[in-house]
Amino acid sequence: MTDWERIWRGSGVVALVLLIIGSVVYGYGNQPKLGASDAKLVSFFDGDRTRILIATVIFCFAFLEQLWFGAALASVLRDAGKGGWGVAAIASSAAMAALLFVLMMLHAALAFSIAGAGSPQVTSAFSDLGWVLPVILAFPAAMFVMSGAFGLWRAGIISKRFFSVGVVVVVLVLLGGTTWASNGFWAPDGAYASIAGNVAFVWIAALSGFLVMRYSAAQEPERAAVPTA
């Protein structure tokens, strides 16, 4: 019989794996930066059209897994008597997914037809919006991390050390929402914005793995008590 509880709790790990695969296929290292020339934008989005659309599908599956993990985390929090934090997890997870799906919609639209349609102003605007959305994403992402860290710690499910790491992650992710410099390290296409996003998803995967192991440990006594034929 399929153990859906284990699968849902582990969906945060699956989301991170799919994000890594999607990033490799997409070629994020080659994506033109803010203010890139029309020629570079067309070369990337229209020239690599098929690869970008394949990556879009992979990313969207990753976002679905992230939604599943949000539901699983909310369920754990409700069972532990922390329903308020569970609601926060659901709301922030949904907000994250909404922004991520819009981001993928922009990239897919650019690759599918816009970049090759000969409209440089529209192509440039959509490309810049694609860099801005991850900065806004920092706020619901920080709320999602906070709901897990604070809610599970208050419920006595995670240690104080794990909670402290979660607090650090919340701060790092929130700082990603301030990366509005015109260029450089603190710009939307700079290094810190990427670091903040990666830290959030690594935390989600770590928490997902922890909840899977905790669930497995809780199931062992029950399995041992079931007589075999």
Phi and psi in degrees as GROMACS dihedral restraints (atoms count N, CA, C in turn):
[ dihedral_restraints ]
;  ai    aj    ak    al  type     phi  dphi    fc
    3     4     5     6     1   -69.5    20    10
    4     5     6     7     1   130.3    20    10
    6     7     8     9     1   -92.9    20    10
    7     8     9    10     1    89.6    20    10
    9    10    11    12     1   -67.1    20    10
   10    11    12    13     1   -31.7    20    10
   12    13    14    15     1   -59.7    20    10
   13    14    15    16     1   -44.4    20    10
   15    16    17    18     1   -65.1    20    10
   16    17    18    19     1   -42.4    20    10
   18    19    20    21     1   -63.5    20    10
   19    20    21    22     1   -45.6    20    10
   21    22    23    24     1   -64.9    20    10
   22    23    24    25     1   -42.7    20    10
   24    25    26    27     1   -66.5    20    10
   25    26    27    28     1   -28.8    20    10
   27    28    29    30     1   -87.5    20    10
   28    29    30    31     1     0.7    20    10
   30    31    32    33     1   -67.6    20    10
   31    32    33    34     1   -21.6    20    10
   33    34    35    36     1   -65.7    20    10
   34    35    36    37     1   -37.5    20    10
   36    37    38    39     1   -67.0    20    10
   37    38    39    40     1   -44.0    20    10
   39    40    41    42     1   -60.7    20    10
   40    41    42    43     1   -40.0    20    10
   42    43    44    45     1   -59.5    20    10
   43    44    45    46     1   -44.6    20    10
   45    46    47    48     1   -64.2    20    10
   46    47    48    49     1   -42.9    20    10
   48    49    50    51     1   -61.3    20    10
   49    50    51    52     1   -44.6    20    10
   51    52    53    54     1   -66.0    20    10
   52    53    54    55     1   -36.3    20    10
   54    55    56    57     1   -63.9    20    10
   55    56    57    58     1   -40.1    20    10
   57    58    59    60     1   -64.9    20    10
   58    59    60    61     1   -45.9    20    10
   60    61    62    63     1   -61.7    20    10
   61    62    63    64     1   -45.7    20    10
   63    64    65    66     1   -61.2    20    10
   64    65    66    67     1   -39.7    20    10
   66    67    68    69     1   -64.7    20    10
   67    68    69    70     1   -39.1    20    10
   69    70    71    72     1   -65.5    20    10
   70    71    72    73     1   -46.1    20    10
   72    73    74    75     1   -64.5    20    10
   73    74    75    76     1   -42.5    20    10
   75    76    77    78     1   -65.8    20    10
   76    77    78    79     1   -37.5    20    10
   78    79    80    81     1    80.0    20    10
   79    80    81    82     1    52.5    20    10
   81    82    83    84     1   -59.3    20    10
   82    83    84    85     1   -30.7    20    10
   84    85    86    87     1   -64.7    20    10
   85    86    87    88     1   -21.2    20    10
   87    88    89    90     1   -99.5    20    10
   88    89    90    91     1    -3.8    20    10
   90    91    92    93     1   -66.7    20    10
   91    92    93    94     1   132.4    20    10
   93    94    95    96     1   -58.6    20    10
   94    95    96    97     1   143.1    20    10
   96    97    98    99     1   -80.9    20    10
   97    98    99   100     1   179.0    20    10
   99   100   101   102     1   -58.2    20    10
  100   101   102   103     1   136.2    20    10
  102   103   104   105     1    77.0    20    10
  103   104   105   106     1    12.6    20    10
  105   106   107   108     1   -64.3    20    10
  106   107   108   109     1   155.8    20    10
  108   109   110   111     1   -68.6    20    10
  109   110   111   112     1   158.9    20    10
  111   112   113   114     1   -58.5    20    10
  112   113   114   115     1   -38.5    20    10
  114   115   116   117     1   -63.5    20    10
  115   116   117   118     1   -41.0    20    10
  117   118   119   120     1   -67.0    20    10
  118   119   120   121     1   -40.5    20    10
  120   121   122   123     1   -63.9    20    10
  121   122   123   124     1   -45.1    20    10
  123   124   125   126     1   -65.9    20    10
  124   125   126   127     1   -40.7    20    10
  126   127   128   129     1   -60.8    20    10
  127   128   129   130     1   -39.5    20    10
  129   130   131   132     1   -76.2    20    10
  130   131   132   133     1   -56.8    20    10
  132   133   134   135     1   -75.2    20    10
  133   134   135   136     1   -38.2    20    10
  135   136   137   138     1   -87.1    20    10
  136   137   138   139     1   -37.8    20    10
  138   139   140   141     1   -68.3    20    10
  139   140   141   142     1   -33.1    20    10
  141   142   143   144     1  -110.4    20    10
  142   143   144   145     1    35.9    20    10
  144   145   146   147     1   -53.6    20    10
  145   146   147   148     1   -52.0    20    10
  147   148   149   150     1   -63.3    20    10
  148   149   150   151     1   -43.6    20    10
  150   151   152   153     1   -63.2    20    10
  151   152   153   154     1   -41.4    20    10
  153   154   155   156     1   -66.9    20    10
  154   155   156   157     1   -40.1    20    10
  156   157   158   159     1   -68.1    20    10
  157   158   159   160     1   -36.3    20    10
  159   160   161   162     1   -64.0    20    10
  160   161   162   163     1   -44.4    20    10
  162   163   164   165     1   -62.3    20    10
  163   164   165   166     1   -35.5    20    10
  165   166   167   168     1   -59.3    20    10
  166   167   168   169     1   -43.1    20    10
  168   169   170   171     1   -62.3    20    10
  169   170   171   172     1   -43.4    20    10
  171   172   173   174     1   -63.0    20    10
  172   173   174   175     1   -45.3    20    10
  174   175   176   177     1   -60.1    20    10
  175   176   177   178     1   -42.5    20    10
  177   178   179   180     1   -64.5    20    10
  178   179   180   181     1   -35.9    20    10
  180   181   182   183     1   -64.7    20    10
  181   182   183   184     1   -37.4    20    10
  183   184   185   186     1   -62.7    20    10
  184   185   186   187     1   -39.9    20    10
  186   187   188   189     1   -68.9    20    10
  187   188   189   190     1   -34.2    20    10
  189   190   191   192     1   -63.1    20    10
  190   191   192   193     1   -41.4    20    10
  192   193   194   195     1   -63.1    20    10
  193   194   195   196     1   -37.6    20    10
  195   196   197   198     1   -64.1    20    10
  196   197   198   199     1   -38.4    20    10
  198   199   200   201     1   -64.2    20    10
  199   200   201   202     1   -42.1    20    10
  201   202   203   204     1   -60.7    20    10
  202   203   204   205     1   -40.4    20    10
  204   205   206   207     1   -67.9    20    10
  205   206   207   208     1   -35.9    20    10
  207   208   209   210     1   -59.5    20    10
  208   209   210   211     1   -41.4    20    10
  210   211   212   213     1   -66.5    20    10
  211   212   213   214     1   -40.2    20    10
  213   214   215   216     1   -65.1    20    10
  214   215   216   217     1   -43.0    20    10
  216   217   218   219     1   -63.4    20    10
  217   218   219   220     1   -41.7    20    10
  219   220   221   222     1   -61.7    20    10
  220   221   222   223     1   -38.5    20    10
  222   223   224   225     1   -64.8    20    10
  223   224   225   226     1   -42.9    20    10
  225   226   227   228     1   -61.6    20    10
  226   227   228   229     1   -43.0    20    10
  228   229   230   231     1   -66.6    20    10
  229   230   231   232     1   -40.9    20    10
  231   232   233   234     1   -63.6    20    10
  232   233   234   235     1   -43.3    20    10
  234   235   236   237     1   -62.4    20    10
  235   236   237   238     1   -28.3    20    10
  237   238   239   240     1   -88.6    20    10
  238   239   240   241     1     5.4    20    10
  240   241   242   243     1    82.5    20    10
  241   242   243   244     1    17.4    20    10
  243   244   245   246     1  -116.0    20    10
  244   245   246   247     1    58.8    20    10
  246   247   248   249     1   -62.1    20    10
  247   248   249   250     1   -32.4    20    10
  249   250   251   252     1   -62.7    20    10
  250   251   252   253     1   -44.8    20    10
  252   253   254   255     1   -67.2    20    10
  253   254   255   256     1   -30.8    20    10
  255   256   257   258     1   -65.0    20    10
  256   257   258   259     1   -41.4    20    10
  258   259   260   261     1   -62.6    20    10
  259   260   261   262     1   -40.5    20    10
  261   262   263   264     1   -62.2    20    10
  262   263   264   265     1   -38.8    20    10
  264   265   266   267     1   -64.7    20    10
  265   266   267   268     1   -44.1    20    10
  267   268   269   270     1   -63.4    20    10
  268   269   270   271     1   -46.8    20    10
  270   271   272   273     1   -64.2    20    10
  271   272   273   274     1   -46.4    20    10
  273   274   275   276     1   -69.9    20    10
  274   275   276   277     1   -35.9    20    10
  276   277   278   279     1   -64.0    20    10
  277   278   279   280     1   -41.5    20    10
  279   280   281   282     1   -66.4    20    10
  280   281   282   283     1   -39.7    20    10
  282   283   284   285     1   -65.2    20    10
  283   284   285   286     1   -41.3    20    10
  285   286   287   288     1   -59.4    20    10
  286   287   288   289     1   -48.8    20    10
  288   289   290   291     1   -62.6    20    10
  289   290   291   292     1   -39.9    20    10
  291   292   293   294     1   -60.9    20    10
  292   293   294   295     1   -46.9    20    10
  294   295   296   297     1   -65.1    20    10
  295   296   297   298     1   -39.3    20    10
  297   298   299   300     1   -67.6    20    10
  298   299   300   301     1   -38.6    20    10
  300   301   302   303     1   -66.9    20    10
  301   302   303   304     1   -38.8    20    10
  303   304   305   306     1   -63.6    20    10
  304   305   306   307     1   -41.2    20    10
  306   307   308   309     1   -58.9    20    10
  307   308   309   310     1   -44.9    20    10
  309   310   311   312     1   -68.0    20    10
  310   311   312   313     1   -33.1    20    10
  312   313   314   315     1   -62.5    20    10
  313   314   315   316     1   -41.7    20    10
  315   316   317   318     1   -62.6    20    10
  316   317   318   319     1   -48.5    20    10
  318   319   320   321     1   -64.3    20    10
  319   320   321   322     1   -40.7    20    10
  321   322   323   324     1   -66.4    20    10
  322   323   324   325     1   -40.1    20    10
  324   325   326   327     1   -64.7    20    10
  325   326   327   328     1   -40.7    20    10
  327   328   329   330     1   -61.4    20    10
  328   329   330   331     1   -45.7    20    10
  330   331   332   333     1   -72.2    20    10
  331   332   333   334     1   -36.4    20    10
  333   334   335   336     1   -68.6    20    10
  334   335   336   337     1   -44.4    20    10
  336   337   338   339     1  -153.1    20    10
  337   338   339   340     1   -33.0    20    10
  339   340   341   342     1   -63.4    20    10
  340   341   342   343     1   -47.6    20    10
  342   343   344   345     1   -62.0    20    10
  343   344   345   346     1   -32.5    20    10
  345   346   347   348     1   -92.1    20    10
  346   347   348   349     1     3.8    20    10
  348   349   350   351     1   -88.6    20    10
  349   350   351   352     1    -2.5    20    10
  351   352   353   354     1    77.4    20    10
  352   353   354   355     1    30.7    20    10
  354   355   356   357     1  -119.0    20    10
  355   356   357   358     1    82.9    20    10
  357   358   359   360     1   -61.3    20    10
  358   359   360   361     1   -34.9    20    10
  360   361   362   363     1   -64.5    20    10
  361   362   363   364     1   -44.2    20    10
  363   364   365   366     1   -66.5    20    10
  364   365   366   367     1   -42.9    20    10
  366   367   368   369     1   -59.6    20    10
  367   368   369   370     1   -45.6    20    10
  369   370   371   372     1   -65.4    20    10
  370   371   372   373     1   -40.7    20    10
  372   373   374   375     1   -64.7    20    10
  373   374   375   376     1   -45.2    20    10
  375   376   377   378     1   -64.8    20    10
  376   377   378   379     1   -39.5    20    10
  378   379   380   381     1   -64.0    20    10
  379   380   381   382     1   -44.1    20    10
  381   382   383   384     1   -64.6    20    10
  382   383   384   385     1   -39.4    20    10
  384   385   386   387     1   -61.7    20    10
  385   386   387   388     1   -34.1    20    10
  387   388   389   390     1   -65.4    20    10
  388   389   390   391     1   -23.3    20    10
  390   391   392   393     1   -86.4    20    10
  391   392   393   394     1   -27.7    20    10
  393   394   395   396     1   -77.7    20    10
  394   395   396   397     1   -38.3    20    10
  396   397   398   399     1   -56.0    20    10
  397   398   399   400     1   -42.3    20    10
  399   400   401   402     1   -61.9    20    10
  400   401   402   403     1   -26.7    20    10
  402   403   404   405     1   -68.1    20    10
  403   404   405   406     1   -44.6    20    10
  405   406   407   408     1   -64.1    20    10
  406   407   408   409     1   -33.5    20    10
  408   409   410   411     1   -59.4    20    10
  409   410   411   412     1   -23.0    20    10
  411   412   413   414     1   -58.4    20    10
  412   413   414   415     1   -32.2    20    10
  414   415   416   417     1   -72.8    20    10
  415   416   417   418     1   -52.1    20    10
  417   418   419   420     1   -66.4    20    10
  418   419   420   421     1   -30.5    20    10
  420   421   422   423     1   -64.2    20    10
  421   422   423   424     1   -42.0    20    10
  423   424   425   426     1   -64.7    20    10
  424   425   426   427     1   -38.3    20    10
  426   427   428   429     1   -65.1    20    10
  427   428   429   430     1   -37.9    20    10
  429   430   431   432     1   -65.8    20    10
  430   431   432   433     1   -44.8    20    10
  432   433   434   435     1   -61.2    20    10
  433   434   435   436     1   -43.1    20    10
  435   436   437   438     1   -62.4    20    10
  436   437   438   439     1   -42.5    20    10
  438   439   440   441     1   -60.6    20    10
  439   440   441   442     1   -40.1    20    10
  441   442   443   444     1   -70.8    20    10
  442   443   444   445     1   -47.0    20    10
  444   445   446   447     1   -66.3    20    10
  445   446   447   448     1   -52.0    20    10
  447   448   449   450     1   -71.5    20    10
  448   449   450   451     1   -44.1    20    10
  450   451   452   453     1   -63.7    20    10
  451   452   453   454     1   -47.1    20    10
  453   454   455   456     1   -69.1    20    10
  454   455   456   457     1   -33.7    20    10
  456   457   458   459     1   -68.9    20    10
  457   458   459   460     1   -43.8    20    10
  459   460   461   462     1   -63.3    20    10
  460   461   462   463     1   -28.7    20    10
  462   463   464   465     1   -83.4    20    10
  463   464   465   466     1    -4.5    20    10
  465   466   467   468     1    76.7    20    10
  466   467   468   469     1    20.0    20    10
  468   469   470   471     1   -89.6    20    10
  469   470   471   472     1   -34.3    20    10
  471   472   473   474     1  -114.2    20    10
  472   473   474   475     1   158.3    20    10
  474   475   476   477     1   -76.5    20    10
  475   476   477   478     1   167.4    20    10
  477   478   479   480     1   -65.0    20    10
  478   479   480   481     1   -33.9    20    10
  480   481   482   483     1   -65.8    20    10
  481   482   483   484     1   -44.9    20    10
  483   484   485   486     1   -62.4    20    10
  484   485   486   487     1   -40.6    20    10
  486   487   488   489     1   -62.0    20    10
  487   488   489   490     1   -42.3    20    10
  489   490   491   492     1   -62.6    20    10
  490   491   492   493     1   -39.7    20    10
  492   493   494   495     1   -62.5    20    10
  493   494   495   496     1   -40.4    20    10
  495   496   497   498     1   -60.8    20    10
  496   497   498   499     1   -40.1    20    10
  498   499   500   501     1   -63.0    20    10
  499   500   501   502     1   -42.6    20    10
  501   502   503   504     1   -61.2    20    10
  502   503   504   505     1   -42.9    20    10
  504   505   506   507     1   -62.9    20    10
  505   506   507   508     1   -41.3    20    10
  507   508   509   510     1   -57.1    20    10
  508   509   510   511     1   -46.6    20    10
  510   511   512   513     1   -63.5    20    10
  511   512   513   514     1   -45.8    20    10
  513   514   515   516     1   -61.7    20    10
  514   515   516   517     1   -41.1    20    10
  516   517   518   519     1   -70.0    20    10
  517   518   519   520     1   -42.0    20    10
  519   520   521   522     1   -60.8    20    10
  520   521   522   523     1   -37.8    20    10
  522   523   524   525     1   -62.0    20    10
  523   524   525   526     1   -26.5    20    10
  525   526   527   528     1   -63.3    20    10
  526   527   528   529     1   -21.8    20    10
  528   529   530   531     1   -79.5    20    10
  529   530   531   532     1     0.8    20    10
  531   532   533   534     1  -110.2    20    10
  532   533   534   535     1     9.5    20    10
  534   535   536   537     1   -83.8    20    10
  535   536   537   538     1    72.3    20    10
  537   538   539   540     1  -111.9    20    10
  538   539   540   541     1    17.9    20    10
  540   541   542   543     1   -64.9    20    10
  541   542   543   544     1   154.2    20    10
  543   544   545   546     1   -66.7    20    10
  544   545   546   547     1   -31.9    20    10
  546   547   548   549     1  -162.1    20    10
  547   548   549   550     1   169.6    20    10
  549   550   551   552     1    93.5    20    10
  550   551   552   553     1  -161.7    20    10
  552   553   554   555     1   -59.4    20    10
  553   554   555   556     1   -36.2    20    10
  555   556   557   558     1  -102.1    20    10
  556   557   558   559     1    21.9    20    10
  558   559   560   561     1   -91.1    20    10
  559   560   561   562     1   163.7    20    10
  561   562   563   564     1   -57.5    20    10
  562   563   564   565     1   -29.3    20    10
  564   565   566   567     1  -101.7    20    10
  565   566   567   568     1    13.8    20    10
  567   568   569   570     1   -85.7    20    10
  568   569   570   571     1   179.8    20    10
  570   571   572   573     1   -67.5    20    10
  571   572   573   574     1   -38.7    20    10
  573   574   575   576     1   -68.2    20    10
  574   575   576   577     1   -37.0    20    10
  576   577   578   579     1   -59.0    20    10
  577   578   579   580     1   -39.3    20    10
  579   580   581   582     1   -67.9    20    10
  580   581   582   583     1   -41.6    20    10
  582   583   584   585     1   -60.9    20    10
  583   584   585   586     1   -46.1    20    10
  585   586   587   588     1   -60.1    20    10
  586   587   588   589     1   -43.7    20    10
  588   589   590   591     1   -65.6    20    10
  589   590   591   592     1   -41.6    20    10
  591   592   593   594     1   -66.0    20    10
  592   593   594   595     1   -40.0    20    10
  594   595   596   597     1   -60.3    20    10
  595   596   597   598     1   -41.2    20    10
  597   598   599   600     1   -61.4    20    10
  598   599   600   601     1   -46.4    20    10
  600   601   602   603     1   -74.4    20    10
  601   602   603   604     1   -29.9    20    10
  603   604   605   606     1   -66.0    20    10
  604   605   606   607     1   -41.0    20    10
  606   607   608   609     1   -60.8    20    10
  607   608   609   610     1   -45.6    20    10
  609   610   611   612     1   -58.6    20    10
  610   611   612   613     1   -43.8    20    10
  612   613   614   615     1   -65.1    20    10
  613   614   615   616     1   -41.0    20    10
  615   616   617   618     1   -63.8    20    10
  616   617   618   619     1   -43.3    20    10
  618   619   620   621     1   -65.6    20    10
  619   620   621   622     1   -39.1    20    10
  621   622   623   624     1   -60.6    20    10
  622   623   624   625     1   -46.5    20    10
  624   625   626   627     1   -61.5    20    10
  625   626   627   628     1   -39.4    20    10
  627   628   629   630     1   -62.8    20    10
  628   629   630   631     1   -44.3    20    10
  630   631   632   633     1   -66.8    20    10
  631   632   633   634     1   -33.4    20    10
  633   634   635   636     1   -64.9    20    10
  634   635   636   637     1   -47.4    20    10
  636   637   638   639     1   -63.4    20    10
  637   638   639   640     1   -39.1    20    10
  639   640   641   642     1   -64.9    20    10
  640   641   642   643     1   -41.9    20    10
  642   643   644   645     1   -65.1    20    10
  643   644   645   646     1   -42.3    20    10
  645   646   647   648     1   -62.6    20    10
  646   647   648   649     1   -41.2    20    10
  648   649   650   651     1   -64.3    20    10
  649   650   651   652     1   -36.7    20    10
  651   652   653   654     1   -70.4    20    10
  652   653   654   655     1   -27.8    20    10
  654   655   656   657     1   -81.4    20    10
  655   656   657   658     1   -20.6    20    10
  657   658   659   660     1   -59.3    20    10
  658   659   660   661     1   -48.0    20    10
  660   661   662   663     1   -60.3    20    10
  661   662   663   664     1   -35.2    20    10
  663   664   665   666     1   -67.6    20    10
  664   665   666   667     1   -40.3    20    10
  666   667   668   669     1   -65.6    20    10
  667   668   669   670     1   -39.2    20    10
  669   670   671   672     1   -66.9    20    10
  670   671   672   673     1   -27.7    20    10
  672   673   674   675     1   -82.2    20    10
  673   674   675   676     1   -12.9    20    10
  675   676   677   678     1   -82.5    20    10
  676   677   678   679     1   119.4    20    10
  678   679   680   681     1   -68.0    20    10
  679   680   681   682     1   142.6    20    10
  681   682   683   684     1   -94.3    20    10
  682   683   684   685     1   150.8    20    10
